[in-house]
C-alpha cells in the first residue's frame, strides 16, 4: 500500500486531526498487523456543519470541494476491511461525487425546508479551519461508496417522516 496524503494530513491545524494522526502513528509503530480506514465527511454531518457555521439566519461556508460518504457505505467498507487481511497501510473511502461544501449544505437545508440562507465565502471556516479543494477530499485512489447524496437525502427525508 502506497502512502497517500488525505484530508487528515492537510488539516493538522486542528487538534482533532493531530490526535488522529498520533493514534495512527502509534498503530503503525506497534508492530501489529493493521489497516487504517479513513473516511471523508458523512452525509449525516450536513446538518451539524450548518449549525456550526450559522450566524443569525445565514450559514457561511467555504465553496471548497468535499466528497462526503453515507454512513451505511462506511459500515460496509469497514466490514469488508475487517474481514480481509491487514494491509499494513491506509485505505481511504469517499462518496461517489464531489461538490462544494456550501452546495451540499444548501441542498440539505432546502430538502429539509430549513429557511437559512447559505452564503459561499472563501474566507469562511470549516470548524475553525481554512480549507481548499484538497482539504475535504480523499487522496489518490480511494474506495468509492455506492450512495449518491441525492439518494441518501431522499432516504433521509422518508425516514424523518416515519
Residue frames as a rotation matrix with the C-alpha (Angstrom) as fourth column:
UNK 1
0.587 0.810 0.000 0.00
0.810 -0.587 0.000 0.00
0.000 0.000 -1.000 0.00
UNK 2
-0.334 -0.707 0.623 1.47
0.680 -0.639 -0.360 3.32
0.652 0.303 0.695 -1.01
UNK 3
-0.469 0.180 -0.865 1.41
0.688 -0.539 -0.485 6.18
-0.554 -0.823 0.129 1.46
UNK 4
-0.215 0.430 0.877 -1.03
0.741 -0.514 0.433 8.86
0.637 0.743 -0.208 0.45
UNK 5
-0.992 -0.033 -0.123 -1.90
0.102 -0.783 -0.614 12.27
-0.076 -0.621 0.780 1.68
UNK 6
-0.238 0.970 0.053 -5.52
0.841 0.178 0.511 12.54
0.486 0.167 -0.858 2.70
UNK 7
0.360 0.480 0.800 -7.63
0.095 -0.872 0.480 15.27
0.928 -0.097 -0.360 4.21
UNK 8
0.926 -0.013 -0.377 -6.44
0.377 0.066 0.924 14.43
0.013 -0.998 0.066 7.74
UNK 9
0.010 -1.000 -0.026 -2.84
0.976 0.004 0.217 15.15
-0.217 -0.028 0.976 6.72
UNK 10
-0.472 -0.160 0.867 -3.92
0.590 -0.788 0.176 18.51
0.655 0.595 0.466 5.28
UNK 11
0.426 0.731 0.533 -5.92
-0.019 -0.582 0.813 19.62
0.904 -0.357 -0.234 8.34
UNK 12
-0.034 -0.547 -0.837 -3.24
0.809 0.476 -0.344 19.41
0.586 -0.689 0.426 11.02
UNK 13
-0.695 -0.100 0.712 -4.13
-0.214 -0.916 -0.338 22.87
0.687 -0.388 0.615 12.32
UNK 14
0.374 0.902 0.215 -6.96
-0.640 0.083 0.764 21.02
0.672 -0.423 0.608 14.07
UNK 15
-0.382 -0.463 0.800 -6.25
-0.915 0.314 -0.255 19.37
-0.133 -0.829 -0.544 17.40
UNK 16
0.536 0.668 0.517 -8.72
-0.531 0.742 -0.409 16.62
-0.657 -0.056 0.752 16.45
UNK 17
0.937 -0.169 -0.307 -6.78
-0.200 0.461 -0.864 15.71
0.288 0.871 0.398 13.30
UNK 18
-0.058 -0.983 0.176 -3.42
-0.799 -0.060 -0.598 15.96
0.598 -0.176 -0.782 15.08
UNK 19
-0.143 0.082 0.986 -4.76
-0.830 0.532 -0.165 13.49
-0.539 -0.842 -0.008 17.67
UNK 20
0.868 0.474 0.146 -5.97
-0.301 0.737 -0.604 11.15
-0.394 0.481 0.783 14.90
UNK 21
0.573 -0.737 -0.358 -2.50
-0.439 0.092 -0.894 11.28
0.692 0.669 -0.271 13.32
UNK 22
-0.309 -0.678 0.667 -0.89
-0.939 0.106 -0.327 10.48
0.151 -0.728 -0.669 16.69
UNK 23
0.333 0.511 0.792 -3.20
-0.588 0.769 -0.250 7.46
-0.737 -0.383 0.557 17.06
UNK 24
0.976 0.049 -0.213 -2.32
-0.208 0.501 -0.840 6.27
0.066 0.864 0.500 13.57
UNK 25
0.191 -0.980 -0.051 1.40
-0.695 -0.098 -0.713 6.67
0.694 0.172 -0.700 14.23
UNK 26
-0.228 -0.199 0.953 1.08
-0.902 0.412 -0.130 4.57
-0.367 -0.889 -0.273 17.40
UNK 27
0.717 0.551 0.427 -0.72
-0.321 0.804 -0.500 1.85
-0.619 0.222 0.754 15.45
UNK 28
0.826 -0.442 -0.350 1.92
-0.322 0.141 -0.936 1.88
0.463 0.886 -0.026 12.70
UNK 29
-0.099 -0.954 0.283 4.76
-0.810 -0.088 -0.579 1.68
0.577 -0.287 -0.764 15.24
UNK 30
0.374 0.356 0.857 3.16
-0.883 0.420 0.211 -1.16
-0.284 -0.835 0.471 17.23
UNK 31
-0.746 -0.658 -0.106 4.40
-0.653 0.691 0.310 -3.98
-0.130 0.300 -0.945 15.04
UNK 32
-0.371 0.725 0.581 0.87
0.179 0.670 -0.721 -5.45
-0.911 -0.163 -0.378 14.98
UNK 33
-0.822 0.130 0.555 -0.63
0.563 0.044 0.825 -6.00
0.083 0.991 -0.109 11.51
UNK 34
-0.323 0.680 -0.658 -3.18
0.290 -0.591 -0.753 -3.27
-0.901 -0.434 -0.006 10.79
UNK 35
-0.441 0.257 0.860 -5.38
0.802 -0.316 0.506 -1.50
0.402 0.913 -0.067 8.30
UNK 36
-0.648 0.256 -0.717 -6.29
0.260 -0.811 -0.524 2.13
-0.716 -0.526 0.459 8.91
UNK 37
-0.201 0.670 0.715 -9.51
0.958 -0.018 0.287 3.27
0.205 0.742 -0.638 7.28
UNK 38
-0.777 0.010 -0.630 -10.06
0.176 -0.957 -0.232 6.97
-0.604 -0.291 0.741 6.72
UNK 39
-0.068 0.835 0.545 -13.43
0.995 0.093 -0.018 8.23
-0.066 0.542 -0.838 5.58
UNK 40
-0.787 -0.027 0.617 -14.39
0.194 -0.959 0.205 11.62
0.586 0.281 0.760 4.27
UNK 41
-0.787 0.559 0.262 -17.20
-0.564 -0.477 -0.674 13.54
-0.252 -0.678 0.690 5.98
UNK 42
-0.729 0.622 0.287 -20.50
0.616 0.778 -0.123 11.70
-0.300 0.087 -0.950 6.28
UNK 43
-0.491 0.689 0.533 -23.69
0.283 -0.453 0.845 12.89
0.824 0.566 0.027 4.60
UNK 44
0.333 0.691 -0.641 -25.19
0.792 0.163 0.588 12.68
0.511 -0.704 -0.493 8.06
UNK 45
-0.314 -0.557 -0.769 -22.96
0.877 -0.481 -0.010 15.59
-0.364 -0.677 0.639 9.19
UNK 46
-0.510 0.051 0.859 -24.52
0.613 -0.679 0.404 18.21
0.603 0.733 0.315 6.87
UNK 47
0.587 0.793 0.162 -26.99
0.402 -0.460 0.792 19.46
0.703 -0.400 -0.588 9.48
UNK 48
0.633 -0.430 -0.644 -24.24
0.683 -0.082 0.726 19.78
-0.365 -0.899 0.242 12.10
UNK 49
-0.489 -0.805 0.336 -21.96
0.867 -0.406 0.289 21.60
-0.096 0.433 0.897 9.68
UNK 50
-0.089 0.558 0.825 -24.78
0.454 -0.715 0.532 24.05
0.886 0.422 -0.190 9.01
UNK 51
0.827 0.440 -0.350 -25.37
0.483 -0.237 0.843 24.57
0.288 -0.866 -0.409 12.74
UNK 52
0.220 -0.843 -0.490 -21.71
0.839 -0.093 0.536 25.24
-0.498 -0.529 0.687 13.45
UNK 53
-0.704 -0.590 0.395 -21.47
0.706 -0.520 0.481 27.72
-0.078 0.617 0.783 10.58
UNK 54
0.158 0.888 0.432 -24.66
0.812 -0.366 0.456 29.69
0.563 0.279 -0.778 11.27
UNK 55
-0.897 -0.218 -0.384 -24.73
0.389 -0.803 -0.452 33.36
-0.210 -0.555 0.805 12.23
UNK 56
-0.494 0.817 -0.298 -28.32
-0.675 -0.576 -0.461 34.53
-0.548 -0.027 0.836 12.69
UNK 57
0.543 0.727 0.420 -30.22
-0.184 0.591 -0.785 33.01
-0.819 0.349 0.455 9.76
UNK 58
0.714 -0.386 -0.585 -27.19
-0.665 -0.111 -0.739 32.78
0.220 0.916 -0.335 7.48
UNK 59
0.757 -0.515 0.402 -24.84
0.272 0.808 0.523 29.84
-0.594 -0.287 0.752 7.03
UNK 60
0.606 -0.648 -0.461 -21.34
-0.791 -0.551 -0.265 30.90
-0.082 0.525 -0.847 5.93
UNK 61
0.604 -0.391 0.694 -19.37
0.165 0.914 0.371 28.08
-0.779 -0.109 0.617 4.33
UNK 62
-0.360 -0.770 -0.526 -16.40
-0.552 -0.278 0.786 27.83
-0.752 0.574 -0.325 2.02
UNK 63
0.633 0.585 -0.508 -17.13
-0.745 0.281 -0.605 26.62
-0.211 0.761 0.614 -1.52
UNK 64
-0.444 -0.895 0.030 -14.28
-0.869 0.439 0.230 24.10
-0.219 0.077 -0.973 -1.13
UNK 65
0.025 0.409 -0.912 -14.90
-0.625 0.718 0.306 20.72
0.780 0.562 0.274 -2.72
UNK 66
-0.308 -0.037 0.951 -15.97
-0.814 0.527 -0.244 17.88
-0.492 -0.849 -0.192 -0.45
UNK 67
-0.361 0.185 -0.914 -16.60
-0.594 0.709 0.379 14.23
0.718 0.680 -0.146 -1.27
UNK 68
-0.356 0.241 0.903 -18.81
-0.900 0.170 -0.401 13.01
-0.250 -0.956 0.157 1.59
UNK 69
-0.740 0.050 -0.671 -20.00
-0.198 0.937 0.288 9.43
0.643 0.346 -0.683 2.05
UNK 70
0.371 0.917 0.147 -23.07
-0.588 0.109 0.802 7.77
0.719 -0.384 0.579 3.54
UNK 71
-0.130 -0.380 0.916 -22.57
-0.971 0.234 -0.040 6.19
-0.199 -0.895 -0.400 6.97
UNK 72
0.737 0.439 0.514 -24.04
-0.335 0.898 -0.287 2.94
-0.587 0.039 0.808 5.59
UNK 73
0.843 -0.490 -0.220 -21.30
-0.104 0.253 -0.962 2.87
0.527 0.834 0.163 2.94
UNK 74
-0.045 -0.855 0.517 -18.69
-0.874 -0.217 -0.435 3.42
0.484 -0.471 -0.738 5.65
UNK 75
0.194 0.195 0.961 -20.10
-0.780 0.624 0.031 0.50
-0.594 -0.756 0.273 7.64
UNK 76
0.980 0.183 0.080 -19.98
-0.089 0.759 -0.645 -1.73
-0.179 0.625 0.760 4.54
UNK 77
0.500 -0.862 -0.084 -16.39
-0.344 -0.109 -0.932 -0.77
0.795 0.495 -0.351 3.80
UNK 78
-0.114 -0.534 0.838 -15.36
-0.988 -0.029 -0.153 -1.35
0.106 -0.845 -0.524 7.42
UNK 79
0.589 0.389 0.708 -16.96
-0.489 0.870 -0.070 -4.80
-0.643 -0.305 0.702 7.38
UNK 80
0.962 -0.246 -0.120 -15.11
0.008 0.463 -0.886 -5.67
0.274 0.851 0.447 4.19
UNK 81
0.185 -0.949 0.256 -11.78
-0.588 -0.316 -0.745 -4.39
0.788 -0.013 -0.616 5.50
UNK 82
0.081 -0.100 0.992 -12.25
-0.972 0.212 0.101 -6.14
-0.220 -0.972 -0.080 8.84
UNK 83
0.791 0.297 0.535 -12.82
-0.220 0.954 -0.204 -9.50
-0.571 0.044 0.820 7.13
UNK 84
0.846 -0.523 -0.100 -9.79
-0.015 0.164 -0.986 -9.04
0.533 0.836 0.131 4.88
UNK 85
0.309 -0.845 -0.436 -6.12
0.940 0.342 0.004 -9.41
0.146 -0.411 0.900 5.66
UNK 86
0.594 -0.181 -0.784 -4.37
0.264 -0.877 0.402 -6.38
-0.760 -0.446 -0.473 7.19
UNK 87
0.801 -0.289 0.524 -2.68
0.502 -0.151 -0.851 -4.24
0.325 0.945 0.025 4.56
UNK 88
0.081 -0.771 -0.631 -0.25
0.883 -0.237 0.404 -2.51
-0.461 -0.591 0.662 6.95
UNK 89
-0.916 -0.272 0.296 -1.35
0.383 -0.813 0.440 0.76
0.121 0.516 0.848 5.44
UNK 90
-0.568 0.706 -0.423 -4.27
-0.137 -0.588 -0.798 3.07
-0.812 -0.395 0.430 4.96
UNK 91
-0.597 0.534 0.599 -7.42
0.788 0.251 0.562 2.75
0.150 0.808 -0.570 2.91
UNK 92
-0.859 0.373 -0.350 -9.45
-0.248 -0.902 -0.353 5.85
-0.448 -0.216 0.867 2.17
UNK 93
-0.454 0.797 0.397 -13.15
0.887 0.448 0.115 5.77
-0.086 0.404 -0.911 1.48
UNK 94
-0.834 0.200 -0.514 -15.28
-0.182 -0.980 -0.086 8.53
-0.520 0.022 0.854 -0.01
UNK 95
0.194 0.974 0.117 -18.60
0.061 0.107 -0.992 9.14
-0.979 0.200 -0.038 -1.66
UNK 96
0.004 -0.167 0.986 -19.10
0.881 0.467 0.076 8.91
-0.473 0.868 0.149 -5.42
UNK 97
0.416 0.198 0.888 -19.40
0.725 -0.661 -0.192 12.64
0.549 0.724 -0.418 -6.11
UNK 98
-0.605 -0.622 -0.497 -17.63
0.780 -0.588 -0.215 15.90
-0.158 -0.518 0.841 -5.34
UNK 99
0.356 0.672 0.650 -19.45
0.649 -0.678 0.346 19.14
0.673 0.298 -0.677 -4.69
UNK 100
-0.468 -0.459 0.755 -18.80
-0.156 -0.798 -0.582 22.39
0.870 -0.390 0.302 -2.90
UNK 101
-0.805 0.137 -0.577 -19.39
0.584 0.348 -0.733 22.18
0.101 -0.927 -0.361 0.84
UNK 102
-0.784 0.537 -0.310 -21.68
-0.375 -0.809 -0.453 25.21
-0.495 -0.239 0.836 0.58
UNK 103
-0.422 0.630 -0.652 -23.71
-0.793 0.092 0.602 23.49
0.440 0.771 0.460 -2.14
UNK 104
-0.594 0.172 -0.786 -24.11
0.275 0.961 0.002 20.24
0.756 -0.215 -0.618 -0.20
UNK 105
-0.811 0.290 -0.508 -25.36
0.481 -0.164 -0.861 22.08
-0.333 -0.943 -0.007 2.88
UNK 106
-0.690 0.585 -0.427 -27.61
-0.664 -0.746 0.052 24.28
-0.288 0.319 0.903 0.72
UNK 107
-0.436 0.516 -0.737 -29.19
-0.437 0.595 0.675 21.15
0.786 0.617 -0.034 -0.80
UNK 108
-0.685 0.144 -0.714 -29.62
0.595 0.676 -0.435 19.59
0.420 -0.723 -0.549 2.65
UNK 109
-0.823 0.361 -0.438 -31.25
0.128 -0.634 -0.763 22.68
-0.553 -0.684 0.476 4.10
UNK 110
-0.609 0.612 -0.505 -33.50
-0.791 -0.421 0.443 23.11
0.059 0.669 0.741 1.08
UNK 111
-0.467 0.402 -0.788 -34.66
-0.102 0.860 0.499 19.50
0.878 0.314 -0.361 1.21
UNK 112
-0.556 0.223 -0.801 -35.36
0.801 0.402 -0.444 19.72
0.223 -0.888 -0.402 4.94
UNK 113
0.338 0.755 0.562 -37.23
0.612 -0.630 0.478 23.03
0.715 0.183 -0.675 4.45
UNK 114
0.099 -0.433 -0.896 -34.75
0.883 -0.376 0.279 24.88
-0.458 -0.819 0.345 6.65
UNK 115
0.879 0.420 0.227 -35.10
0.477 -0.748 -0.462 28.61
-0.024 0.514 -0.857 5.83
UNK 116
0.383 -0.785 -0.486 -31.47
0.065 -0.502 0.862 29.54
-0.921 -0.362 -0.142 6.47
UNK 117
0.958 -0.162 -0.238 -29.57
-0.274 -0.261 -0.926 31.01
0.088 0.951 -0.295 3.55
UNK 118
0.504 -0.847 0.173 -26.18
0.637 0.499 0.588 29.53
-0.584 -0.186 0.790 2.66
UNK 119
0.884 -0.333 -0.329 -23.51
-0.443 -0.821 -0.359 32.03
-0.150 0.463 -0.873 1.62
UNK 120
0.654 -0.750 0.096 -20.41
0.728 0.591 -0.347 30.79
0.203 0.297 0.933 -0.20
UNK 121
0.896 -0.403 0.185 -17.49
-0.440 -0.859 0.261 32.57
0.054 -0.316 -0.947 1.42
UNK 122
0.510 -0.762 -0.400 -13.90
0.133 0.529 -0.838 31.65
0.850 0.374 0.371 0.59
UNK 123
-0.459 -0.693 0.555 -12.82
-0.444 -0.362 -0.820 33.09
0.770 -0.623 -0.141 3.95
UNK 124
0.535 0.700 0.473 -15.39
-0.796 0.232 0.558 31.09
0.281 -0.675 0.682 5.94
UNK 125
-0.566 -0.770 0.295 -14.01
-0.822 0.502 -0.268 28.34
0.058 -0.395 -0.917 8.15
UNK 126
0.299 0.520 -0.800 -14.84
-0.287 0.848 0.445 24.66
0.910 0.097 0.403 8.37
UNK 127
0.833 0.074 -0.549 -14.93
0.477 0.406 0.779 24.00
0.281 -0.911 0.303 12.13
UNK 128
0.796 -0.477 -0.372 -12.44
-0.039 -0.655 0.755 26.83
-0.604 -0.587 -0.540 12.56
UNK 129
-0.165 -0.914 0.371 -10.12
0.387 0.286 0.877 25.78
-0.907 0.289 0.307 9.72
UNK 130
0.139 0.097 -0.986 -9.43
-0.823 -0.542 -0.169 27.41
-0.550 0.835 0.004 6.37
UNK 131
0.012 -0.078 0.997 -9.96
0.258 0.963 0.072 24.76
-0.966 0.257 0.032 3.70
UNK 132
-0.347 -0.119 -0.930 -9.46
-0.834 -0.414 0.364 24.41
-0.428 0.903 0.045 -0.04
UNK 133
0.447 0.627 -0.638 -10.46
-0.871 0.469 -0.149 21.88
0.206 0.622 0.755 -2.71
UNK 134
-0.156 -0.555 -0.817 -7.96
-0.240 0.824 -0.514 19.31
0.958 0.115 -0.262 -1.39
UNK 135
-0.694 -0.211 0.688 -8.80
-0.677 -0.133 -0.724 19.64
0.244 -0.968 -0.051 2.31
UNK 136
-0.185 0.767 0.615 -12.10
-0.716 0.323 -0.619 17.73
-0.673 -0.555 0.489 2.32
UNK 137
0.708 0.317 -0.631 -11.48
-0.683 0.536 -0.497 15.27
0.180 0.782 0.596 -0.50
UNK 138
0.816 -0.407 0.412 -9.61
0.114 0.811 0.574 11.97
-0.567 -0.422 0.707 -0.44
UNK 139
-0.152 -0.938 -0.312 -6.12
-0.569 -0.175 0.803 11.36
-0.808 0.300 -0.507 -1.75
UNK 140
-0.397 -0.098 -0.912 -5.36
-0.898 0.245 0.365 9.22
0.188 0.965 -0.185 -4.78
UNK 141
-0.522 0.158 -0.838 -7.33
-0.268 0.902 0.337 6.00
0.810 0.401 -0.429 -5.41
UNK 142
-0.646 0.365 0.670 -9.94
-0.703 0.057 -0.709 5.94
-0.297 -0.929 0.220 -2.63
UNK 143
-0.800 0.586 0.126 -12.59
0.600 0.785 0.157 3.25
-0.007 0.201 -0.979 -2.40
UNK 144
-0.840 0.529 0.125 -15.84
-0.459 -0.814 0.356 4.80
0.290 0.242 0.926 -3.53
UNK 145
-0.671 0.690 0.271 -19.15
0.025 0.387 -0.922 4.26
-0.741 -0.612 -0.277 -1.78
UNK 146
-0.715 0.439 0.544 -22.26
0.698 0.411 0.586 3.43
0.034 0.799 -0.601 -3.78
UNK 147
0.194 0.930 -0.313 -24.69
0.943 -0.265 -0.203 6.00
-0.272 -0.255 -0.928 -2.39
UNK 148
-0.489 -0.243 0.838 -25.13
0.566 -0.819 0.093 9.36
0.663 0.520 0.538 -4.09
UNK 149
-0.992 0.029 -0.120 -26.03
0.075 -0.631 -0.772 12.38
-0.098 -0.775 0.624 -1.96
UNK 150
-0.496 0.865 -0.082 -29.49
-0.823 -0.437 0.362 12.85
0.277 0.247 0.928 -3.53
UNK 151
-0.027 0.460 -0.888 -30.34
-0.055 0.886 0.461 9.17
0.998 0.061 0.001 -2.96
UNK 152
-0.661 -0.261 -0.704 -29.25
0.662 0.240 -0.710 9.44
0.355 -0.935 0.014 0.67
UNK 153
-0.956 0.292 0.032 -31.19
-0.282 -0.884 -0.373 12.68
-0.081 -0.366 0.927 1.07
UNK 154
-0.217 0.913 -0.344 -34.37
-0.666 0.119 0.737 11.09
0.714 0.389 0.582 -0.34
UNK 155
-0.071 0.124 -0.990 -33.99
0.442 0.893 0.080 8.19
0.894 -0.432 -0.118 2.10
UNK 156
-0.889 -0.322 -0.327 -33.26
0.437 -0.378 -0.817 10.57
0.139 -0.868 0.476 4.97
UNK 157
-0.748 0.651 0.130 -36.41
-0.647 -0.759 0.081 12.55
0.151 -0.024 0.988 4.27
UNK 158
0.026 0.747 -0.664 -38.50
-0.333 0.633 0.699 9.36
0.943 0.203 0.265 4.06
UNK 159
-0.308 -0.232 -0.923 -37.11
0.684 0.620 -0.384 8.13
0.661 -0.749 -0.032 7.39
UNK 160
-0.994 -0.108 0.020 -37.68
0.071 -0.769 -0.635 11.52
0.083 -0.630 0.772 9.01
UNK 161
-0.389 0.921 0.029 -41.39
-0.756 -0.337 0.561 11.38
0.526 0.197 0.827 8.06
UNK 162
-0.034 0.366 -0.930 -41.78
0.110 0.926 0.360 7.94
0.993 -0.090 -0.072 9.65
